[in-house]
Amino acid sequence: MSDIKKLINYLIEKNSEEQTHFGEGFLLTPISLDELKAFNAHFTKAFNFQPPNELLDILKISNGFSVNGLNVYSAKEQNEPYYLAGIIEANQEFHTEESLRNFVAFCDESSSRVVYNLKVNQFQIVDSFTWEELESFPTLTLAISSLLKTANIFE
């Protein structure tokens, strides 16, 4: 089984546990195929590279989500059922700071975020404030999985 399938199955399992314990889960309505195509084009235009297939796979099960301090950005900013930053809007905000234009952020939690570093062409977990590399990964899935563990999101 691929890493992204393992991550998606893990998220679905944890969402089910949240539904059982709290009456609602954290996964949101997935985006439609038309929305996915539009997002893909908008992302590619905004950042000059294709969004990772892993991100598209996550958006197919949930248009971003927020759980226990972890915020995986949605295809576009949402206010219902709670506020969630859109990936393009969040990065446009980050890119107002010239030194951050080499990063594309995908998610964050209180002290770190998962980014793609355009200079070195790899996914990284960086410090939320300094944007200094904490760890690097070959895939988005491995970076998110590591952040889930190190930030104790489901502990």
N, C-alpha and C positions, 0 to 999 in steps of 0.2 A: 504494500500500500504506500502511495506517495506521501511525502511530508505534508502537503496541503490537505490531502484527504484526512490524514490523522488529525491535523489541527481543526479542520471543520467538524469532524466527528466529536472531538473533544469539546469544542464550543457548543455544539448541539446538546451533548450530554450535560454540560454545566448549565446551559439554559433550562433544560428539563428539570434539573435539581432546583434551580431558582424558582421555577414555576411551582414545583411541589412545596417548597418551604415558604415562599412569599406570595404565592398567588399570581405572579407574573414573572416572565423571563426578561432577559436583557436584549435578545435578538429582535431586530426591527423588521418591518416588511422589506423583502428584497426588491431590488430595482428590476424593472422590466427589461426585456431584450432591447427595445427601442431606446430606453434610457441608458442602458449599458453602451450601446453603439455611440450615442451622443456624448456620453462621458468619456469614452475612449478617444474620440476625436478632439474634444475640448482639452483633455489632459495632454495629449500628444502636442497640440498646438501651444499650450501654456508652458510645457517643460522640454519640448524638443526631443522627447523619447516616449515610447509606448509604455502605458502602465503595465506593471508586472501582471502576468496571467493570474498569479496567486491573489492579487488584489481583486481582480475581476471575479475570481471564484468566491471570495468572501462576500463581495457585493451581491452575488447571486443568492446567498442565503440570508444576508442581512445588510441593509444599506447603512453600514457603520453600526457602532454600538458603544455604549458606555456601561462599564460594570466595575464596581469596587475600585474606582479611581483610574481605570484604564479607559481611554477614549480612542477608538478606532474611527478615523474620520469617514464621513459619508461622501457619497458622490457629489452632493451639494448641501449647503447649510440647511439644517432642519431646526424647527422650533417645537415640534410635536412628535412623540409624547414628551420629549425633553429637548433642550438645546444640544445640538451636536454640530461641531464645525464641519464644513465641507472641505475636502482635501485641497481643492484649487483655491478657495477663498483663504484658508488658513495659510497656505504657502505664499499667496500673494501678499498677505500681511507680513509674514516672516521676511519676504524678499525686499521689503522696504528698507531693510538693513542690508547694505551691500555685502557684508561679510557672510551673510546667510544664503546668498544666491546660489551657492554650490550644493545646497541641500534641498531635497524634496522630502518633507515629513509625511508620515503615514498614520502615526498614532502617538499618543503621549500618556504619561502618568505623572505623578507629582514631581519626580526628580529626574526623569529621563524620557527620551522619545526615540522612536524608530524612524530612521531617515535613509534615503539613498544619497550617498555622497557622489556627486557628479565628477569631482576631481579624480577620485580613485576608483570609481565604478564598482562600489560595493555598498551593501546594506550595513548600517551601523546602529548601535544603540549609543546615543550621545547624551551628555548631561543637558537637562532642560534649560539651564541658565547660561552655561559657557559654550555649549554645543561642541565640547571636546569629546573625542571618541572614547567610549568605555569598552566596547567590543565591536568586532566586525564579523560579517556573515556573508556567505555566497548567495543566500536567498532571503526574501522577505519573510517567508514562513519560519525559517530558523530564527530570525531576529525577533519576530513576534512571540514565538514559543519561548525563547529565552527570557524575554521581558515578562511574560506571564509567570514564569518560575521565579525570577530574581525579585520581582516586585510583590510576590506572594498574592497575586490577584484572587486566587480561589482558595487561599489558606485560611 
